[in-house]
Structure formats: C-alpha cells, structure tokens
Amino acid sequence: MKREEILNKAEQLVNGQRAEDYGDAYENHFRIAEGWNIILRSALLTHGEITPMHVALMMDWLKTSRILNTIDHEDSWVDKAAYSSLGGEFAEKG
C-alpha cells in the first residue's frame, strides 16, 4: 500500500465511521488522558513503572472512553473483555 492510500484510508476512518462511533476526537482523547493519568500515577506509586498489567488497564480504559459515546458498540465490549483477560493472565506472571 502506498502512502497516499494509507493517508486516504486513515482520513476516511477518522472522518467517517470512527467519528460516528467514538464522537468528537478531542473529547474522546481528553477522556482517555484522564483515565490514563490515573492509571499512570497508580502504576508509578505502586510499581515504580508501567507494567503489562497497567497497559491492559490503559487499553481497557481506551475502549471504555470510546464506548461512552456509543454504548451498544459490540466490538468495544468484546475488546474490553479481551484486555481484561490479558491483564488477568499477565498478573499471574507478575
């Protein structure tokens, strides 16, 4: 795929279905930042760094932030479950 094709596809997604599903991009990224800041502060306080479990929480929060705009977005619910399952598995590895 050429760069023009990649950029055109990205533009269609950002201004099309994704904008419909997730709402205003700035507001969505603001919500994501709020949650990630909470997780980051906790990670640094309790572990001194971000662990794979924290990343799973952050990705879950990304999906939560998105689903707030379209609560019946099935893919986001499935993704949230997947990130939770990964986080739980990672926690066993320590």
PLY file of the C-alpha trace (Angstrom):
ply
format ascii 1.0
element vertex 94
property float x
property float y
property float z
element edge 93
property int vertex1
property int vertex2
end_header
0.00 0.00 0.00
1.36 3.42 -0.92
1.48 6.34 1.49
-1.30 8.17 -0.34
-3.55 5.13 0.00
-2.73 4.84 3.70
-3.47 8.52 4.28
-6.70 8.37 2.30
-7.89 5.32 4.23
-6.96 6.97 7.54
-8.86 10.12 6.58
-11.95 8.09 5.70
-11.81 6.32 9.07
-11.15 9.41 11.18
-13.86 11.47 9.50
-16.28 8.62 8.85
-17.36 5.62 10.89
-14.89 6.16 13.75
-16.08 9.73 14.22
-19.63 8.40 14.31
-18.82 5.61 16.76
-16.47 7.45 19.12
-17.66 11.06 18.91
-15.54 14.19 18.88
-11.88 13.17 18.67
-10.65 15.84 21.11
-13.25 14.99 23.74
-12.51 11.28 23.36
-8.75 11.79 23.71
-9.35 14.05 26.72
-11.33 11.25 28.45
-8.60 8.75 27.57
-5.92 11.07 29.01
-7.85 11.47 32.27
-8.07 7.70 32.81
-4.51 7.02 31.70
-3.19 9.68 34.09
-4.95 7.95 37.00
-3.55 4.55 35.98
-0.07 6.00 35.40
0.04 7.70 38.82
-1.01 4.45 40.48
1.50 2.40 38.48
4.37 4.69 39.44
3.30 4.76 43.09
2.83 1.01 43.46
5.36 -0.44 41.00
7.69 2.40 40.05
6.92 1.82 36.37
4.18 0.82 33.95
3.76 -2.95 33.83
1.99 -5.06 31.21
-0.98 -5.20 33.60
-1.14 -1.42 33.62
-1.06 -1.39 29.83
-4.02 -3.79 29.81
-5.87 -1.39 32.14
-4.99 1.55 29.91
-6.23 -0.23 26.81
-9.42 -1.21 28.65
-9.88 2.46 29.55
-9.36 3.43 25.90
-12.24 1.13 24.99
-14.32 2.44 27.91
-13.76 6.02 26.73
-14.86 5.12 23.24
-17.89 3.10 24.28
-19.24 6.03 26.31
-20.23 7.63 23.00
-21.89 4.53 21.53
-22.84 2.29 24.44
-24.09 -0.52 22.20
-20.87 -0.81 20.17
-20.39 -4.58 20.38
-16.76 -4.60 19.22
-15.74 -2.31 22.08
-17.39 -4.59 24.66
-15.55 -7.58 23.22
-12.25 -5.68 23.21
-12.76 -4.64 26.85
-13.24 -8.29 27.82
-10.14 -9.26 25.87
-7.95 -6.65 27.59
-9.27 -7.70 31.00
-8.49 -11.34 30.28
-4.97 -10.43 29.16
-4.41 -8.28 32.25
-5.51 -11.13 34.49
-3.18 -13.53 32.72
-0.29 -11.07 32.92
-0.88 -10.62 36.67
-0.18 -14.32 37.21
3.20 -13.89 35.52
3.95 -11.00 37.86
0 1
1 2
2 3
3 4
4 5
5 6
6 7
7 8
8 9
9 10
10 11
11 12
12 13
13 14
14 15
15 16
16 17
17 18
18 19
19 20
20 21
21 22
22 23
23 24
24 25
25 26
26 27
27 28
28 29
29 30
30 31
31 32
32 33
33 34
34 35
35 36
36 37
37 38
38 39
39 40
40 41
41 42
42 43
43 44
44 45
45 46
46 47
47 48
48 49
49 50
50 51
51 52
52 53
53 54
54 55
55 56
56 57
57 58
58 59
59 60
60 61
61 62
62 63
63 64
64 65
65 66
66 67
67 68
68 69
69 70
70 71
71 72
72 73
73 74
74 75
75 76
76 77
77 78
78 79
79 80
80 81
81 82
82 83
83 84
84 85
85 86
86 87
87 88
88 89
89 90
90 91
91 92
92 93
